[in-house]
Amino acid sequence: MVALNQHIVHATGENHALIFEDRLLGALTRPTNQFVYGDVDDIGLLAAFLMEAVGKAHPFEQGNKRTAYAVGVLFLRQNGYRLFVGANEERMIAHRFIDFVTHRLDALSFFETIEPFIKPMPNKQ
């Protein structure tokens, strides 16, 4: 995730720095904790919890929200799903994501926003 943030902020010329490694490590355990202790088994909702945890942890100097979103998308991919968002939906999801990571929207509500766009990846044989 550190390399992901570095890539994200490099694209805009911003400084990269991991400020709170402990917060980052804690945030990365959120999906596992929700799965084991919260009985959450929906990959999309687990991705939303991960996005929320990284966004709220604010472990980097710059690019925290962008990194949080990107790590959620990567989590979906690693678990066999993709977020298929068209150009028309991107803006709406971006606004909902900002509301989400700034505490105006909870994880379940954000998940309900992205759920229709989460699709299984085709199996590569």
C-alpha positions in Angstrom: 0.0 0.0 0.0 2.9 2.3 0.6 4.0 1.9 -3.0 0.5 2.5 -4.1 0.3 5.8 -2.3 3.7 6.8 -3.6 2.5 6.1 -7.2 -0.7 8.1 -6.6 1.0 11.2 -5.2 3.9 11.1 -7.7 1.3 11.4 -10.5 0.3 14.8 -9.2 3.8 16.0 -8.0 2.9 15.8 -4.3 5.2 14.6 -1.6 5.1 11.0 -0.4 5.6 10.2 3.2 4.2 7.5 5.5 3.5 9.3 8.7 1.7 6.8 10.8 2.7 3.2 10.0 0.8 1.9 13.0 -2.4 3.4 11.8 -1.9 1.9 8.4 -1.2 -1.5 9.8 -4.3 -1.3 12.0 -6.5 -0.2 9.0 -5.3 -3.1 6.9 -6.7 -5.5 9.5 -10.2 -4.1 9.3 -11.6 -6.5 6.7 -10.2 -9.5 8.5 -11.7 -8.3 11.8 -15.1 -7.6 10.2 -15.0 -11.1 8.6 -13.9 -13.0 11.8 -15.7 -11.0 14.5 -18.4 -9.1 12.7 -19.6 -12.0 10.6 -19.3 -9.9 7.4 -18.7 -12.1 4.4 -19.7 -9.8 1.5 -16.5 -8.9 -0.4 -17.9 -5.5 -1.4 -18.8 -4.6 2.2 -15.4 -5.7 3.3 -13.8 -3.5 0.7 -15.9 -0.6 1.9 -14.7 -1.2 5.5 -11.1 -1.3 4.2 -11.6 2.0 2.4 -13.1 3.6 5.5 -10.3 2.4 7.7 -7.5 3.6 5.5 -9.3 6.9 4.8 -9.8 7.6 8.5 -6.4 6.4 9.5 -4.8 9.1 7.4 -1.4 7.4 7.4 0.2 9.3 4.6 1.2 13.0 4.1 -0.8 13.3 0.9 -3.3 11.2 -1.1 -5.1 9.4 1.7 -8.5 9.4 0.2 -7.2 8.4 -3.3 -5.2 5.6 -1.7 -8.1 4.5 0.4 -10.3 4.2 -2.7 -7.6 2.5 -4.8 -6.9 -0.1 -2.1 -10.6 -0.9 -1.9 -10.7 -1.5 -5.7 -7.5 -3.6 -5.4 -9.1 -5.6 -2.6 -12.0 -6.4 -4.8 -9.8 -7.5 -7.6 -7.7 -9.7 -5.3 -10.9 -11.4 -4.3 -12.2 -12.0 -7.9 -14.4 -8.8 -8.4 -14.2 -5.6 -10.2 -15.8 -2.2 -9.8 -17.4 -1.5 -13.2 -18.2 2.2 -13.1 -19.1 4.2 -16.2 -18.3 7.8 -16.8 -21.7 8.9 -15.6 -21.4 7.1 -12.3 -17.8 8.1 -11.5 -18.7 11.6 -10.3 -21.6 10.4 -8.1 -19.4 7.7 -6.6 -16.6 10.2 -6.0 -19.0 12.5 -4.1 -20.4 9.7 -2.1 -16.8 8.5 -1.3 -15.9 12.0 0.0 -19.0 11.9 2.2 -18.0 8.5 3.3 -14.4 9.2 4.4 -15.4 12.6 6.0 -17.9 10.8 8.3 -21.1 12.0 6.6 -21.9 8.5 5.3 -21.3 5.1 6.9 -19.7 2.0 5.4 -23.0 0.3 4.7 -24.4 3.3 2.9 -21.3 3.7 0.8 -21.4 -0.1 0.0 -25.0 0.3 -1.1 -23.8 3.0 -3.5 -21.2 0.8 -5.1 -22.8 -2.6 -4.8 -24.6 -2.4 -8.2 -21.2 -1.8 -9.9 -19.4 -4.7 -8.2 -19.2 -7.6 -10.7 -17.3 -10.9 -10.7 -14.2 -11.0 -12.8 -14.4 -13.5 -15.7 -12.3 -16.6 -14.9 -9.1 -16.8 -16.9 -8.4 -20.4 -17.9 
